[in-house]
Amino acid sequence: MNSGKSRGFLIKKSRPVLAGELILLVFTAFPGLPLSASEIPFHLTVRRTAEGIASPAMKMEDFRLMIDGDEAKILSVAKKRRSIALKSDLGREFILSFKAYEYSSAIERDLSTFLSEIVETSDSLCILTPEQLFRFDVSANKGSLLRRIREVLEKDFRTFREERISTESRLKRDLNGAVRVLEEDPQGFEIYRQMNLFLNVFPEQFRRYEKRFLVPDSKRFDEVLSKLGFGEGERWWIHFEEYQDPGLSEKVQAVIRDMSDHIAELGQAQQNLGEILKTSVIKLEESLSLSDAFPSKELVRVLSAHDVVFHAVFFRGDSLKEAGVESASFMNLAALYGETAAASGGAAANIGADTEGIAAVVGRVDEYFDLTFAWAGPDEKARLRVLAGGSEEGLRYADILTRAQFDARAKLYSRDKIKIEEISLEKDNLRFAVKGYVRAKEGDFGLIKIRVALQNGWDQEIFREENVMRATKEAVTIRIPLPGDLRGASRFSITVCDMLANRMTVEERDCSMKRDSP
Amino acid sequence: MTGRNRVGLWAGAMLLALRFAEGQAPDPEKAFWEGDFGAAAASFESRDEKALSLEDRLLWIEILVRTGKSGLAEEKLRGLSAGRPASSAIKSAEASVHFAFGRREEAERAVAEALTLEPVSDKAVLTRICLSLYSRDFADSERWYKRLTEMSPGIRGSALIHFLGLRIFTALGDASALRRLYEERSAWWEDRDEEYADGLKADARLFRKAAKTPFFSVVGRTEEERLPFAPAREGSRANVIVYEAGGSKYQILLDTGNRAGWTIHHPGLLHRLEGLQGGRVFSEIGTHAGLMEGTAVFVREWDFDKGFGLSGLFGIYVPKPQPDFYDANLNPAFIRNRVVALDFIERRFRLAVREAAGSDSRRPDADRPLKTPWFGDQGVYVPMKAGGRDGLALIETGARDISINLDFARGLGLPLEARTRYLAGGEPASYHVTPVTIALGSAVFERKEAEVWPFRQLMDPLTGLIPDAVIGPEALDGEFVLTLDPFENTVILERRESSPAVK
């Protein structure tokens, strides 16, 4: 690229359009957003499910939005789609989380594919191990990146495995103690004393174990996403979950059964004691029930509030490859992860001997409505309801938003960003000015991606020009020569991406392409 | 800028050699054999040149040659040899300088004189080995290599000898010798850097597994295979073949500039071909700045299509720097048992047994503007003429069009116009353009704006050889067939029309 010309784009210093130049019919398609000082244009992602009546063809007038029971004015509704496999104008944010006990060949393969085939140097990458969160700079040296990620994963998986082994052995000791009590069959108040001791302490310990090793912790998801802040680029969370044996669950279930039998056998005189024990056993039983313990709804809510698409990938560790049988609890967990993924626009997949889990999820296309409304945010928490065609059935969106979640977005949307101004069509030249992009401190340049596309009356793209340029001035004027043979009603869109700030602006206009006689 | 894809083994050696130099000024002779030319040059630069002995000044010349400063080396040599009787050491340095400039015949003469004067001159033998290697007389290079290691046991375990051995035994396809080299090197590193030693052990294991596998060989009974080039994408090279497997299409770039011979970039392809991985390597990839990390890799057999396949592919695995990069990169110049042709007219890759090799070149309107001995064990160097001056061109099908070495352009007095381009990683790179006419035999290539770059990154650190020009596939596209014959050791450029290619 030379300093003055960039493959089809003529760059000049900004100047106003000269009076008297021929301007063809051009009008603004969208009115400006009526925002008060405290309001931001809030974007809500709304997805359809199979059960609802909403159709992809629905328009703005088909939607209604209620915030804490009051109707809010919707400013725009745009139908959008995204997929990891589709090219994105802005750098994307990837969060890869792992719950695994060994760095297996399956992880190595999927991670290699991810780094080599998916992630670009403009993307950002976070790795959430069972122990901590890491942010990695994505360089072109993917081999080095893979090695560094492998090192942290190997270390943290080892720690996680050791922690699980020691926690399980502690819990097993307690369980064996309870089994001994039942076997010794103490009579009278003694059985109550000893069983109550176990039931007072064990359920809480087991719940912590379960949260740490067996089910996802939605609070942790929220913490991570809040820490990362809110950006304009797409956000993708890919979770890797290793198939695991049922752990202590089966043993605990056996103990519960034995305890229940003993309680049932307690005599009439000890009925009250039996009732107390029964309540404690039921609580323990409840915490064992994965479907109840798994906060699927809460997790979907967290992901939606942060507008993250979640994919889940399941795999076998090398040492479990031959095991064959999956535990019921893991299948339950996998199903719930699958539901979470689907609700957030993502997918779930298994890594097989010849299949890469990552390859199965990256092609998944998330289709959604981007619903925009002016909002000053909730005091603490707001409940949102969206209706499409008069019904709220079959729609998925962030139905509860907290002030902190709103503030994260407000911080982004209230900041100035790249602008497109002075748009004009003069003869066969489209001219516009680009301003407000971030410029690097060193070298004092901005990096802008510009795309101009023209569609005919049948929504067919008839012209496209795209380029990336370094801009050293505060503003640049772009002139793009359009093909001279374009006729009739058209619509053009100008997309400008500030590559350093990772933000973009799109301007769309209807226009009539006709050449005036000279 | 020309595309580059160099095996990183040498770079790895350089990095390690730097450790050798840590904390103390290195002995330049020792640093030379350890391949640490930068440190050796620095130690000379800090000293008063006039106070240096003749031996040191000649060593400095050998080092300058291998740090891309052949012009300066030649100037110093001229000053040294003037008025002095011919000695083996001077003739040896002269041979090195000639080699670095690609003056093969002069280098041959000088090295012969040096060895006549002193048959045990280690530098002269080193140049002799490299000349045989580049002339593709691999058995001869092995003989001289053995002689060097026997007559100079002190340098036997050095990095330079190690990497020289790798080049020779890779060319010979001698897996046992390669395994021994890696085991010896690993033992040397054992107490110094355990992790690096482990990587070398992993490489040795690869060669153990390859004991009976012919290197870079076509497997199959057919006399001839013709693989069509993939339809060229906008801005991409023509010389890409497609391997289809398991519902995926992998794009393989045929790149005569790939010094590793074989590079896998797609992890899925690595898995599908059951590629075995060895120790860490570093390599330069395309126009990406810096060294990319990867591993050594060995593919025992690759069933490409309908009984046709390739065996014994040694090389490197380097994950793609960006997702739209090629999935693999194969250097056709490494194929040992077939005459290979990159047909830029019919847009196909042709592999033929020796007997069938001539059948495709009987085009009624074909002529052969260039038929020359093949120079280069890892690439394709051919003689060229530009501005009335002889030079050496590298046919580099991983590059783009024609580009010129800055020193060569300056030597010709070509007008240079400055330009800037942003590389794949976003770093600005300055270069020039110039009008130039290059002749390869009777094929004339005229460019109004050929790119001019400093070609130091194309330098072979073993010899300091830097090509004067690079001929990329865009120069050949639609007009030429490039044939590489490993039996006759010839390079043939065939074309349909004889008009000069003006772009």
Interface residues (C-beta under 8 A of the other chain):
Chain A: M1 N2 S3 R109 S112 T113 L115 S116 E117 I118 V119 E120 T121 S139 A140 N141 K142 G143 S144 L146 R147 D354 E356 A359 L447 R470
Chain B: G246 H265 H266 P267 G268 L270 H271 R280 I285 H288 G290 L291 M292 E293 G294 T295 Y317 V318 P319 K320 P321 Q322 P323 R419 T420 R421 Y422 A424 G425 G426
